[in-house]
Amino acid sequence: MKPIYSTNGEWVALIREGHLYDTRGDWIGWLEGRDIYTRDGEYAGFLSHDGRILHERVRRQRPRRPAPPTPPRIRPPSKVPLAPLFAEQPWNLVDVFEEAPEVFKYISDLRPDWEE
């Protein structure tokens, strides 16, 4: 398992066998090469060489991909190594987990509950 961190050093996800999981062990996406897609098949960004998930500030639209079969939930580790010190990123790249963490949520997770 490879931990993924946001630019500010927060542990935000794990990569295991080509799948992306949140810190609770729920599947939130998958990798195709260095490209990362959400559970819904939407392009989310790419895995940078330093282990962050980034996307271009001005993105071209990419076609939606069919999602692979849902992998089983994993048991994440109780702790991970400290995040490395990240270099400044160019102005045209954005850290997905800092600027748009809702990308990896289901639409139903984004809607308010009826009771609220």
Jmol script that loads the backbone (N, CA, C; Angstrom):
load data "model"
ATOM      1  N   MET A   1       0.837  -1.179   0.000  1.00  0.00           N
ATOM      2  CA  MET A   1       0.000   0.000   0.000  1.00  0.00           C
ATOM      3  C   MET A   1       0.880   1.240   0.000  1.00  0.00           C
ATOM      4  N   LYS A   2       0.517   2.171  -0.854  1.00  0.00           N
ATOM      5  CA  LYS A   2       1.276   3.418  -0.936  1.00  0.00           C
ATOM      6  C   LYS A   2       0.394   4.557  -0.437  1.00  0.00           C
ATOM      7  N   PRO A   3       0.828   5.280   0.597  1.00  0.00           N
ATOM      8  CA  PRO A   3       0.027   6.412   1.070  1.00  0.00           C
ATOM      9  C   PRO A   3       0.106   7.586   0.102  1.00  0.00           C
ATOM     10  N   ILE A   4      -1.006   8.305  -0.006  1.00  0.00           N
ATOM     11  CA  ILE A   4      -1.094   9.512  -0.824  1.00  0.00           C
ATOM     12  C   ILE A   4      -1.360  10.671   0.129  1.00  0.00           C
ATOM     13  N   TYR A   5      -0.651  11.764  -0.087  1.00  0.00           N
ATOM     14  CA  TYR A   5      -0.767  12.930   0.783  1.00  0.00           C
ATOM     15  C   TYR A   5      -1.216  14.136  -0.030  1.00  0.00           C
ATOM     16  N   SER A   6      -1.853  15.081   0.646  1.00  0.00           N
ATOM     17  CA  SER A   6      -2.135  16.362   0.004  1.00  0.00           C
ATOM     18  C   SER A   6      -0.889  17.235   0.150  1.00  0.00           C
ATOM     19  N   THR A   7      -0.869  18.351  -0.526  1.00  0.00           N
ATOM     20  CA  THR A   7       0.297  19.228  -0.510  1.00  0.00           C
ATOM     21  C   THR A   7       0.632  19.712   0.897  1.00  0.00           C
ATOM     22  N   ASN A   8      -0.383  19.856   1.756  1.00  0.00           N
ATOM     23  CA  ASN A   8      -0.111  20.322   3.122  1.00  0.00           C
ATOM     24  C   ASN A   8       0.366  19.204   4.041  1.00  0.00           C
ATOM     25  N   GLY A   9       0.533  17.976   3.521  1.00  0.00           N
ATOM     26  CA  GLY A   9       1.081  16.872   4.298  1.00  0.00           C
ATOM     27  C   GLY A   9       0.067  15.958   4.940  1.00  0.00           C
ATOM     28  N   GLU A  10      -1.220  16.210   4.706  1.00  0.00           N
ATOM     29  CA  GLU A  10      -2.265  15.363   5.290  1.00  0.00           C
ATOM     30  C   GLU A  10      -2.381  14.055   4.511  1.00  0.00           C
ATOM     31  N   TRP A  11      -2.474  12.937   5.225  1.00  0.00           N
ATOM     32  CA  TRP A  11      -2.685  11.633   4.594  1.00  0.00           C
ATOM     33  C   TRP A  11      -4.131  11.584   4.122  1.00  0.00           C
ATOM     34  N   VAL A  12      -4.349  11.383   2.813  1.00  0.00           N
ATOM     35  CA  VAL A  12      -5.698  11.462   2.257  1.00  0.00           C
ATOM     36  C   VAL A  12      -6.164  10.192   1.564  1.00  0.00           C
ATOM     37  N   ALA A  13      -5.256   9.317   1.155  1.00  0.00           N
ATOM     38  CA  ALA A  13      -5.669   8.134   0.400  1.00  0.00           C
ATOM     39  C   ALA A  13      -4.555   7.091   0.394  1.00  0.00           C
ATOM     40  N   LEU A  14      -4.897   5.935  -0.163  1.00  0.00           N
ATOM     41  CA  LEU A  14      -3.948   4.832  -0.331  1.00  0.00           C
ATOM     42  C   LEU A  14      -4.093   4.269  -1.729  1.00  0.00           C
ATOM     43  N   ILE A  15      -2.989   3.800  -2.285  1.00  0.00           N
ATOM     44  CA  ILE A  15      -3.040   3.077  -3.553  1.00  0.00           C
ATOM     45  C   ILE A  15      -2.639   1.644  -3.271  1.00  0.00           C
ATOM     46  N   ARG A  16      -3.474   0.730  -3.756  1.00  0.00           N
ATOM     47  CA  ARG A  16      -3.179  -0.691  -3.597  1.00  0.00           C
ATOM     48  C   ARG A  16      -3.650  -1.420  -4.845  1.00  0.00           C
ATOM     49  N   GLU A  17      -2.718  -2.090  -5.505  1.00  0.00           N
ATOM     50  CA  GLU A  17      -3.006  -2.902  -6.686  1.00  0.00           C
ATOM     51  C   GLU A  17      -3.813  -2.139  -7.738  1.00  0.00           C
ATOM     52  N   GLY A  18      -3.425  -0.892  -7.990  1.00  0.00           N
ATOM     53  CA  GLY A  18      -4.062  -0.105  -9.036  1.00  0.00           C
ATOM     54  C   GLY A  18      -5.389   0.518  -8.653  1.00  0.00           C
ATOM     55  N   HIS A  19      -5.754   0.446  -7.376  1.00  0.00           N
ATOM     56  CA  HIS A  19      -7.004   1.045  -6.906  1.00  0.00           C
ATOM     57  C   HIS A  19      -6.692   2.105  -5.862  1.00  0.00           C
ATOM     58  N   LEU A  20      -7.546   3.122  -5.804  1.00  0.00           N
ATOM     59  CA  LEU A  20      -7.393   4.218  -4.857  1.00  0.00           C
ATOM     60  C   LEU A  20      -8.447   4.070  -3.762  1.00  0.00           C
ATOM     61  N   TYR A  21      -8.015   4.131  -2.511  1.00  0.00           N
ATOM     62  CA  TYR A  21      -8.903   3.990  -1.358  1.00  0.00           C
ATOM     63  C   TYR A  21      -8.771   5.212  -0.465  1.00  0.00           C
ATOM     64  N   ASP A  22      -9.859   5.566   0.227  1.00  0.00           N
ATOM     65  CA  ASP A  22      -9.753   6.645   1.203  1.00  0.00           C
ATOM     66  C   ASP A  22      -9.139   6.100   2.488  1.00  0.00           C
ATOM     67  N   THR A  23      -8.988   6.932   3.488  1.00  0.00           N
ATOM     68  CA  THR A  23      -8.309   6.518   4.719  1.00  0.00           C
ATOM     69  C   THR A  23      -9.149   5.575   5.574  1.00  0.00           C
ATOM     70  N   ARG A  24     -10.425   5.390   5.218  1.00  0.00           N
ATOM     71  CA  ARG A  24     -11.274   4.417   5.921  1.00  0.00           C
ATOM     72  C   ARG A  24     -11.256   3.052   5.244  1.00  0.00           C
ATOM     73  N   GLY A  25     -10.642   2.975   4.063  1.00  0.00           N
ATOM     74  CA  GLY A  25     -10.568   1.716   3.329  1.00  0.00           C
ATOM     75  C   GLY A  25     -11.622   1.554   2.257  1.00  0.00           C
ATOM     76  N   ASP A  26     -12.411   2.603   1.988  1.00  0.00           N
ATOM     77  CA  ASP A  26     -13.432   2.550   0.940  1.00  0.00           C
ATOM     78  C   ASP A  26     -12.803   2.868  -0.411  1.00  0.00           C
ATOM     79  N   TRP A  27     -13.242   2.146  -1.437  1.00  0.00           N
ATOM     80  CA  TRP A  27     -12.734   2.342  -2.795  1.00  0.00           C
ATOM     81  C   TRP A  27     -13.260   3.658  -3.343  1.00  0.00           C
ATOM     82  N   ILE A  28     -12.368   4.515  -3.837  1.00  0.00           N
ATOM     83  CA  ILE A  28     -12.795   5.806  -4.375  1.00  0.00           C
ATOM     84  C   ILE A  28     -12.354   6.037  -5.815  1.00  0.00           C
ATOM     85  N   GLY A  29     -11.563   5.128  -6.380  1.00  0.00           N
ATOM     86  CA  GLY A  29     -11.133   5.315  -7.756  1.00  0.00           C
ATOM     87  C   GLY A  29     -10.104   4.283  -8.168  1.00  0.00           C
ATOM     88  N   TRP A  30      -9.598   4.439  -9.382  1.00  0.00           N
ATOM     89  CA  TRP A  30      -8.590   3.512  -9.878  1.00  0.00           C
ATOM     90  C   TRP A  30      -7.601   4.246 -10.770  1.00  0.00           C
ATOM     91  N   LEU A  31      -6.490   3.576 -11.029  1.00  0.00           N
ATOM     92  CA  LEU A  31      -5.432   4.136 -11.863  1.00  0.00           C
ATOM     93  C   LEU A  31      -5.392   3.438 -13.212  1.00  0.00           C
ATOM     94  N   GLU A  32      -5.126   4.206 -14.246  1.00  0.00           N
ATOM     95  CA  GLU A  32      -4.789   3.687 -15.576  1.00  0.00           C
ATOM     96  C   GLU A  32      -3.480   4.367 -15.934  1.00  0.00           C
ATOM     97  N   GLY A  33      -2.394   3.658 -15.767  1.00  0.00           N
ATOM     98  CA  GLY A  33      -1.077   4.284 -15.896  1.00  0.00           C
ATOM     99  C   GLY A  33      -0.909   5.241 -14.731  1.00  0.00           C
ATOM    100  N   ARG A  34      -0.717   6.524 -15.018  1.00  0.00           N
ATOM    101  CA  ARG A  34      -0.642   7.535 -13.948  1.00  0.00           C
ATOM    102  C   ARG A  34      -1.951   8.311 -13.819  1.00  0.00           C
ATOM    103  N   ASP A  35      -2.891   8.086 -14.739  1.00  0.00           N
ATOM    104  CA  ASP A  35      -4.183   8.772 -14.688  1.00  0.00           C
ATOM    105  C   ASP A  35      -5.085   8.145 -13.636  1.00  0.00           C
ATOM    106  N   ILE A  36      -5.833   8.986 -12.937  1.00  0.00           N
ATOM    107  CA  ILE A  36      -6.719   8.518 -11.873  1.00  0.00           C
ATOM    108  C   ILE A  36      -8.154   8.867 -12.231  1.00  0.00           C
ATOM    109  N   TYR A  37      -9.033   7.869 -12.059  1.00  0.00           N
ATOM    110  CA  TYR A  37     -10.454   8.022 -12.343  1.00  0.00           C
ATOM    111  C   TYR A  37     -11.268   7.764 -11.085  1.00  0.00           C
ATOM    112  N   THR A  38     -12.408   8.452 -10.964  1.00  0.00           N
ATOM    113  CA  THR A  38     -13.299   8.255  -9.822  1.00  0.00           C
ATOM    114  C   THR A  38     -14.108   6.983 -10.026  1.00  0.00           C
ATOM    115  N   ARG A  39     -14.882   6.597  -9.000  1.00  0.00           N
ATOM    116  CA  ARG A  39     -15.747   5.411  -9.109  1.00  0.00           C
ATOM    117  C   ARG A  39     -16.752   5.552 -10.236  1.00  0.00           C
ATOM    118  N   ASP A  40     -17.097   6.785 -10.572  1.00  0.00           N
ATOM    119  CA  ASP A  40     -18.056   7.031 -11.643  1.00  0.00           C
ATOM    120  C   ASP A  40     -17.408   7.044 -13.020  1.00  0.00           C
ATOM    121  N   GLY A  41     -16.096   6.868 -13.098  1.00  0.00           N
ATOM    122  CA  GLY A  41     -15.397   6.837 -14.372  1.00  0.00           C
ATOM    123  C   GLY A  41     -14.942   8.190 -14.878  1.00  0.00           C
ATOM    124  N   GLU A  42     -15.061   9.221 -14.060  1.00  0.00           N
ATOM    125  CA  GLU A  42     -14.623  10.553 -14.473  1.00  0.00           C
ATOM    126  C   GLU A  42     -13.137  10.739 -14.177  1.00  0.00           C
ATOM    127  N   TYR A  43     -12.459  11.417 -15.078  1.00  0.00           N
ATOM    128  CA  TYR A  43     -11.044  11.714 -14.886  1.00  0.00           C
ATOM    129  C   TYR A  43     -10.897  12.675 -13.710  1.00  0.00           C
ATOM    130  N   ALA A  44     -10.038  12.319 -12.746  1.00  0.00           N
ATOM    131  CA  ALA A  44      -9.833  13.161 -11.564  1.00  0.00           C
ATOM    132  C   ALA A  44      -8.497  13.885 -11.608  1.00  0.00           C
ATOM    133  N   GLY A  45      -7.495  13.283 -12.225  1.00  0.00           N
ATOM    134  CA  GLY A  45      -6.173  13.881 -12.257  1.00  0.00           C
ATOM    135  C   GLY A  45      -5.127  12.826 -12.530  1.00  0.00           C
ATOM    136  N   PHE A  46      -3.904  13.127 -12.150  1.00  0.00           N
ATOM    137  CA  PHE A  46      -2.820  12.172 -12.371  1.00  0.00           C
ATOM    138  C   PHE A  46      -1.978  12.060 -11.112  1.00  0.00           C
ATOM    139  N   LEU A  47      -1.324  10.923 -10.980  1.00  0.00           N
ATOM    140  CA  LEU A  47      -0.438  10.682  -9.847  1.00  0.00           C
ATOM    141  C   LEU A  47       0.912  11.303 -10.178  1.00  0.00           C
ATOM    142  N   SER A  48       1.299  12.296  -9.401  1.00  0.00           N
ATOM    143  CA  SER A  48       2.579  12.957  -9.660  1.00  0.00           C
ATOM    144  C   SER A  48       3.718  12.062  -9.187  1.00  0.00           C
ATOM    145  N   HIS A  49       4.918  12.399  -9.591  1.00  0.00           N
ATOM    146  CA  HIS A  49       6.081  11.592  -9.216  1.00  0.00           C
ATOM    147  C   HIS A  49       6.358  11.643  -7.715  1.00  0.00           C
ATOM    148  N   ASP A  50       5.893  12.692  -7.048  1.00  0.00           N
ATOM    149  CA  ASP A  50       6.109  12.774  -5.600  1.00  0.00           C
ATOM    150  C   ASP A  50       4.944  12.210  -4.786  1.00  0.00           C
ATOM    151  N   GLY A  51       3.935  11.633  -5.464  1.00  0.00           N
ATOM    152  CA  GLY A  51       2.870  10.935  -4.755  1.00  0.00           C
ATOM    153  C   GLY A  51       1.634  11.756  -4.437  1.00  0.00           C
ATOM    154  N   ARG A  52       1.450  12.887  -5.083  1.00  0.00           N
ATOM    155  CA  ARG A  52       0.218  13.665  -4.913  1.00  0.00           C
ATOM    156  C   ARG A  52      -0.683  13.422  -6.112  1.00  0.00           C
ATOM    157  N   ILE A  53      -1.968  13.703  -5.944  1.00  0.00           N
ATOM    158  CA  ILE A  53      -2.894  13.619  -7.069  1.00  0.00           C
ATOM    159  C   ILE A  53      -3.174  15.048  -7.517  1.00  0.00           C
ATOM    160  N   LEU A  54      -2.749  15.345  -8.728  1.00  0.00           N
ATOM    161  CA  LEU A  54      -2.848  16.690  -9.280  1.00  0.00           C
ATOM    162  C   LEU A  54      -3.688  16.682 -10.545  1.00  0.00           C
ATOM    163  N   HIS A  55      -4.224  17.848 -10.894  1.00  0.00           N
ATOM    164  CA  HIS A  55      -4.838  18.008 -12.210  1.00  0.00           C
ATOM    165  C   HIS A  55      -4.512  19.398 -12.722  1.00  0.00           C
ATOM    166  N   GLU A  56      -4.672  19.557 -14.019  1.00  0.00           N
ATOM    167  CA  GLU A  56      -4.379  20.848 -14.631  1.00  0.00           C
ATOM    168  C   GLU A  56      -5.482  21.830 -14.276  1.00  0.00           C
ATOM    169  N   ARG A  57      -5.093  23.057 -14.006  1.00  0.00           N
ATOM    170  CA  ARG A  57      -6.060  24.092 -13.629  1.00  0.00           C
ATOM    171  C   ARG A  57      -7.097  24.289 -14.739  1.00  0.00           C
ATOM    172  N   VAL A  58      -6.648  24.325 -15.966  1.00  0.00           N
ATOM    173  CA  VAL A  58      -7.546  24.406 -17.118  1.00  0.00           C
ATOM    174  C   VAL A  58      -7.457  23.055 -17.810  1.00  0.00           C
ATOM    175  N   ARG A  59      -8.525  22.255 -17.654  1.00  0.00           N
ATOM    176  CA  ARG A  59      -8.486  20.881 -18.166  1.00  0.00           C
ATOM    177  C   ARG A  59      -9.328  20.734 -19.421  1.00  0.00           C
ATOM    178  N   ARG A  60      -8.865  19.879 -20.281  1.00  0.00           N
ATOM    179  CA  ARG A  60      -9.694  19.509 -21.416  1.00  0.00           C
ATOM    180  C   ARG A  60     -10.585  18.356 -20.967  1.00  0.00           C
ATOM    181  N   GLN A  61     -11.762  18.302 -21.513  1.00  0.00           N
ATOM    182  CA  GLN A  61     -12.716  17.261 -21.134  1.00  0.00           C
ATOM    183  C   GLN A  61     -12.233  15.905 -21.634  1.00  0.00           C
ATOM    184  N   ARG A  62     -12.311  14.906 -20.784  1.00  0.00           N
ATOM    185  CA  ARG A  62     -11.941  13.546 -21.161  1.00  0.00           C
ATOM    186  C   ARG A  62     -13.182  12.673 -21.104  1.00  0.00           C
ATOM    187  N   PRO A  63     -13.247  11.678 -21.970  1.00  0.00           N
ATOM    188  CA  PRO A  63     -14.431  10.807 -21.942  1.00  0.00           C
ATOM    189  C   PRO A  63     -14.487   9.998 -20.648  1.00  0.00           C
ATOM    190  N   ARG A  64     -15.701   9.719 -20.214  1.00  0.00           N
ATOM    191  CA  ARG A  64     -15.913   8.900 -19.017  1.00  0.00           C
ATOM    192  C   ARG A  64     -15.517   7.462 -19.337  1.00  0.00           C
ATOM    193  N   ARG A  65     -14.881   6.792 -18.389  1.00  0.00           N
ATOM    194  CA  ARG A  65     -14.438   5.401 -18.566  1.00  0.00           C
ATOM    195  C   ARG A  65     -15.385   4.455 -17.847  1.00  0.00           C
ATOM    196  N   PRO A  66     -15.568   3.261 -18.383  1.00  0.00           N
ATOM    197  CA  PRO A  66     -16.349   2.277 -17.626  1.00  0.00           C
ATOM    198  C   PRO A  66     -15.542   1.837 -16.402  1.00  0.00           C
ATOM    199  N   ALA A  67     -16.202   1.794 -15.268  1.00  0.00           N
ATOM    200  CA  ALA A  67     -15.510   1.437 -14.022  1.00  0.00           C
ATOM    201  C   ALA A  67     -15.230  -0.056 -13.968  1.00  0.00           C
ATOM    202  N   PRO A  68     -14.097  -0.432 -13.402  1.00  0.00           N
ATOM    203  CA  PRO A  68     -13.815  -1.857 -13.205  1.00  0.00           C
ATOM    204  C   PRO A  68     -14.719  -2.398 -12.099  1.00  0.00           C
ATOM    205  N   PRO A  69     -14.762  -3.717 -11.933  1.00  0.00           N
ATOM    206  CA  PRO A  69     -15.552  -4.264 -10.825  1.00  0.00           C
ATOM    207  C   PRO A  69     -15.068  -3.678  -9.494  1.00  0.00           C
ATOM    208  N   THR A  70     -16.011  -3.409  -8.616  1.00  0.00           N
ATOM    209  CA  THR A  70     -15.670  -2.824  -7.318  1.00  0.00           C
ATOM    210  C   THR A  70     -14.827  -3.791  -6.501  1.00  0.00           C
ATOM    211  N   PRO A  71     -13.627  -3.376  -6.116  1.00  0.00           N
ATOM    212  CA  PRO A  71     -12.789  -4.254  -5.290  1.00  0.00           C
ATOM    213  C   PRO A  71     -13.315  -4.278  -3.854  1.00  0.00           C
ATOM    214  N   PRO A  72     -12.915  -5.279  -3.086  1.00  0.00           N
ATOM    215  CA  PRO A  72     -13.372  -5.321  -1.694  1.00  0.00           C
ATOM    216  C   PRO A  72     -12.761  -4.181  -0.879  1.00  0.00           C
ATOM    217  N   ARG A  73     -13.438  -3.847   0.189  1.00  0.00           N
ATOM    218  CA  ARG A  73     -12.943  -2.829   1.122  1.00  0.00           C
ATOM    219  C   ARG A  73     -11.635  -3.341   1.729  1.00  0.00           C
ATOM    220  N   ILE A  74     -10.718  -2.439   2.004  1.00  0.00           N
ATOM    221  CA  ILE A  74      -9.445  -2.849   2.604  1.00  0.00           C
ATOM    222  C   ILE A  74      -9.376  -2.370   4.050  1.00  0.00           C
ATOM    223  N   ARG A  75      -8.438  -2.929   4.762  1.00  0.00           N
ATOM    224  CA  ARG A  75      -8.152  -2.464   6.123  1.00  0.00           C
ATOM    225  C   ARG A  75      -6.934  -1.566   6.058  1.00  0.00           C
ATOM    226  N   PRO A  76      -7.140  -0.264   6.175  1.00  0.00           N
ATOM    227  CA  PRO A  76      -5.989   0.638   6.082  1.00  0.00           C
ATOM    228  C   PRO A  76      -5.108   0.526   7.318  1.00  0.00           C
ATOM    229  N   PRO A  77      -3.855   0.906   7.185  1.00  0.00           N
ATOM    230  CA  PRO A  77      -2.972   0.873   8.354  1.00  0.00           C
ATOM    231  C   PRO A  77      -3.416   1.916   9.383  1.00  0.00           C
ATOM    232  N   SER A  78      -3.073   1.687  10.616  1.00  0.00           N
ATOM    233  CA  SER A  78      -3.448   2.640  11.667  1.00  0.00           C
ATOM    234  C   SER A  78      -2.606   3.913  11.597  1.00  0.00           C
ATOM    235  N   LYS A  79      -1.428   3.804  11.025  1.00  0.00           N
ATOM    236  CA  LYS A  79      -0.586   4.988  10.846  1.00  0.00           C
ATOM    237  C   LYS A  79       0.264   4.799   9.598  1.00  0.00           C
ATOM    238  N   VAL A  80       0.670   5.904   9.044  1.00  0.00           N
ATOM    239  CA  VAL A  80       1.508   5.892   7.841  1.00  0.00           C
ATOM    240  C   VAL A  80       2.727   6.772   8.107  1.00  0.00           C
ATOM    241  N   PRO A  81       3.771   6.627   7.290  1.00  0.00           N
ATOM    242  CA  PRO A  81       4.947   7.495   7.474  1.00  0.00           C
ATOM    243  C   PRO A  81       4.581   8.967   7.291  1.00  0.00           C
ATOM    244  N   LEU A  82       5.375   9.829   7.862  1.00  0.00           N
ATOM    245  CA  LEU A  82       5.163  11.259   7.667  1.00  0.00           C
ATOM    246  C   LEU A  82       5.298  11.603   6.191  1.00  0.00           C
ATOM    247  N   ALA A  83       4.568  12.601   5.777  1.00  0.00           N
ATOM    248  CA  ALA A  83       4.618  13.037   4.380  1.00  0.00           C
ATOM    249  C   ALA A  83       5.983  13.636   4.067  1.00  0.00           C
ATOM    250  N   PRO A  84       6.451  13.442   2.835  1.00  0.00           N
ATOM    251  CA  PRO A  84       7.702  14.101   2.450  1.00  0.00           C
ATOM    252  C   PRO A  84       7.465  15.601   2.288  1.00  0.00           C
ATOM    253  N   LEU A  85       8.531  16.349   2.215  1.00  0.00           N
ATOM    254  CA  LEU A  85       8.400  17.772   1.908  1.00  0.00           C
ATOM    255  C   LEU A  85       8.203  17.898   0.407  1.00  0.00           C
ATOM    256  N   PHE A  86       7.118  18.524   0.021  1.00  0.00           N
ATOM    257  CA  PHE A  86       6.799  18.639  -1.397  1.00  0.00           C
ATOM    258  C   PHE A  86       7.365  19.928  -1.975  1.00  0.00           C
ATOM    259  N   ALA A  87       7.805  19.837  -3.216  1.00  0.00           N
ATOM    260  CA  ALA A  87       8.275  21.019  -3.931  1.00  0.00           C
ATOM    261  C   ALA A  87       7.070  21.867  -4.329  1.00  0.00           C
ATOM    262  N   GLU A  88       7.320  23.131  -4.598  1.00  0.00           N
ATOM    263  CA  GLU A  88       6.255  23.994  -5.101  1.00  0.00           C
ATOM    264  C   GLU A  88       5.750  23.420  -6.413  1.00  0.00           C
ATOM    265  N   GLN A  89       4.454  23.490  -6.611  1.00  0.00           N
ATOM    266  CA  GLN A  89       3.921  23.010  -7.882  1.00  0.00           C
ATOM    267  C   GLN A  89       3.726  24.194  -8.822  1.00  0.00           C
ATOM    268  N   PRO A  90       3.824  23.951 -10.120  1.00  0.00           N
ATOM    269  CA  PRO A  90       3.639  25.038 -11.084  1.00  0.00           C
ATOM    270  C   PRO A  90       2.230  25.628 -10.972  1.00  0.00           C
ATOM    271  N   TRP A  91       2.059  26.852 -11.436  1.00  0.00           N
ATOM    272  CA  TRP A  91       0.774  27.545 -11.326  1.00  0.00           C
ATOM    273  C   TRP A  91      -0.345  26.805 -12.040  1.00  0.00           C
ATOM    274  N   ASN A  92      -0.014  26.012 -13.067  1.00  0.00           N
ATOM    275  CA  ASN A  92      -1.057  25.366 -13.859  1.00  0.00           C
ATOM    276  C   ASN A  92      -1.528  24.037 -13.272  1.00  0.00           C
ATOM    277  N   LEU A  93      -0.949  23.598 -12.146  1.00  0.00           N
ATOM    278  CA  LEU A  93      -1.361  22.345 -11.520  1.00  0.00           C
ATOM    279  C   LEU A  93      -2.018  22.610 -10.172  1.00  0.00           C
ATOM    280  N   VAL A  94      -3.044  21.810  -9.868  1.00  0.00           N
ATOM    281  CA  VAL A  94      -3.816  21.956  -8.639  1.00  0.00           C
ATOM    282  C   VAL A  94      -3.838  20.617  -7.916  1.00  0.00           C
ATOM    283  N   ASP A  95      -3.675  20.633  -6.602  1.00  0.00           N
ATOM    284  CA  ASP A  95      -3.791  19.429  -5.779  1.00  0.00           C
ATOM    285  C   ASP A  95      -5.278  19.106  -5.634  1.00  0.00           C
ATOM    286  N   VAL A  96      -5.695  17.950  -6.125  1.00  0.00           N
ATOM    287  CA  VAL A  96      -7.110  17.575  -6.118  1.00  0.00           C
ATOM    288  C   VAL A  96      -7.666  17.533  -4.697  1.00  0.00           C
ATOM    289  N   PHE A  97      -6.931  16.971  -3.755  1.00  0.00           N
ATOM    290  CA  PHE A  97      -7.452  16.826  -2.396  1.00  0.00           C
ATOM    291  C   PHE A  97      -7.497  18.143  -1.624  1.00  0.00           C
ATOM    292  N   GLU A  98      -6.805  19.164  -2.093  1.00  0.00           N
ATOM    293  CA  GLU A  98      -6.899  20.472  -1.443  1.00  0.00           C
ATOM    294  C   GLU A  98      -7.946  21.354  -2.105  1.00  0.00           C
ATOM    295  N   GLU A  99      -8.024  21.324  -3.416  1.00  0.00           N
ATOM    296  CA  GLU A  99      -8.915  22.226  -4.141  1.00  0.00           C
ATOM    297  C   GLU A  99     -10.299  21.646  -4.413  1.00  0.00           C
ATOM    298  N   ALA A 100     -10.399  20.327  -4.582  1.00  0.00           N
ATOM    299  CA  ALA A 100     -11.688  19.723  -4.950  1.00  0.00           C
ATOM    300  C   ALA A 100     -11.834  18.318  -4.377  1.00  0.00           C
ATOM    301  N   PRO A 101     -11.796  18.160  -3.043  1.00  0.00           N
ATOM    302  CA  PRO A 101     -11.885  16.813  -2.466  1.00  0.00           C
ATOM    303  C   PRO A 101     -13.216  16.121  -2.737  1.00  0.00           C
ATOM    304  N   GLU A 102     -14.256  16.897  -3.067  1.00  0.00           N
ATOM    305  CA  GLU A 102     -15.565  16.300  -3.348  1.00  0.00           C
ATOM    306  C   GLU A 102     -15.579  15.483  -4.634  1.00  0.00           C
ATOM    307  N   VAL A 103     -14.527  15.559  -5.423  1.00  0.00           N
ATOM    308  CA  VAL A 103     -14.434  14.783  -6.662  1.00  0.00           C
ATOM    309  C   VAL A 103     -14.601  13.293  -6.394  1.00  0.00           C
ATOM    310  N   PHE A 104     -14.121  12.813  -5.260  1.00  0.00           N
ATOM    311  CA  PHE A 104     -14.151  11.387  -4.977  1.00  0.00           C
ATOM    312  C   PHE A 104     -15.379  10.939  -4.185  1.00  0.00           C
ATOM    313  N   LYS A 105     -16.389  11.789  -4.060  1.00  0.00           N
ATOM    314  CA  LYS A 105     -17.607  11.404  -3.346  1.00  0.00           C
ATOM    315  C   LYS A 105     -18.697  11.021  -4.337  1.00  0.00           C
ATOM    316  N   TYR A 106     -19.584  10.121  -3.898  1.00  0.00           N
ATOM    317  CA  TYR A 106     -20.763   9.796  -4.694  1.00  0.00           C
ATOM    318  C   TYR A 106     -21.684  11.010  -4.720  1.00  0.00           C
ATOM    319  N   ILE A 107     -22.497  11.112  -5.746  1.00  0.00           N
ATOM    320  CA  ILE A 107     -23.465  12.205  -5.812  1.00  0.00           C
ATOM    321  C   ILE A 107     -24.360  12.179  -4.579  1.00  0.00           C
ATOM    322  N   SER A 108     -24.756  10.976  -4.137  1.00  0.00           N
ATOM    323  CA  SER A 108     -25.618  10.874  -2.955  1.00  0.00           C
ATOM    324  C   SER A 108     -24.921  11.404  -1.704  1.00  0.00           C
ATOM    325  N   ASP A 109     -23.597  11.334  -1.658  1.00  0.00           N
ATOM    326  CA  ASP A 109     -22.863  11.876  -0.515  1.00  0.00           C
ATOM    327  C   ASP A 109     -22.832  13.402  -0.542  1.00  0.00           C
ATOM    328  N   LEU A 110     -23.020  13.983  -1.714  1.00  0.00           N
ATOM    329  CA  LEU A 110     -22.959  15.431  -1.846  1.00  0.00           C
ATOM    330  C   LEU A 110     -24.295  16.105  -1.554  1.00  0.00           C
ATOM    331  N   ARG A 111     -25.398  15.351  -1.672  1.00  0.00           N
ATOM    332  CA  ARG A 111     -26.724  15.912  -1.421  1.00  0.00           C
ATOM    333  C   ARG A 111     -27.004  15.973   0.076  1.00  0.00           C
ATOM    334  N   PRO A 112     -27.704  17.004   0.527  1.00  0.00           N
ATOM    335  CA  PRO A 112     -28.075  17.026   1.947  1.00  0.00           C
ATOM    336  C   PRO A 112     -29.136  15.966   2.233  1.00  0.00           C
ATOM    337  N   ASP A 113     -29.154  15.476   3.450  1.00  0.00           N
ATOM    338  CA  ASP A 113     -30.174  14.516   3.851  1.00  0.00           C
ATOM    339  C   ASP A 113     -31.531  15.207   3.917  1.00  0.00           C
ATOM    340  N   TRP A 114     -32.588  14.421   3.781  1.00  0.00           N
ATOM    341  CA  TRP A 114     -33.946  14.969   3.839  1.00  0.00           C
ATOM    342  C   TRP A 114     -34.230  15.619   5.187  1.00  0.00           C
ATOM    343  N   GLU A 115     -33.656  15.073   6.239  1.00  0.00           N
ATOM    344  CA  GLU A 115     -33.950  15.572   7.575  1.00  0.00           C
ATOM    345  C   GLU A 115     -33.312  16.928   7.849  1.00  0.00           C
ATOM    346  N   GLU A 116     -32.298  17.259   7.119  1.00  0.00           N
ATOM    347  CA  GLU A 116     -31.577  18.509   7.399  1.00  0.00           C
ATOM    348  C   GLU A 116     -32.283  19.701   6.821  1.00  0.00           C
TER     349      GLU A 116
END
end "model"
wireframe off; spacefill off
backbone 0.3
color backbone group
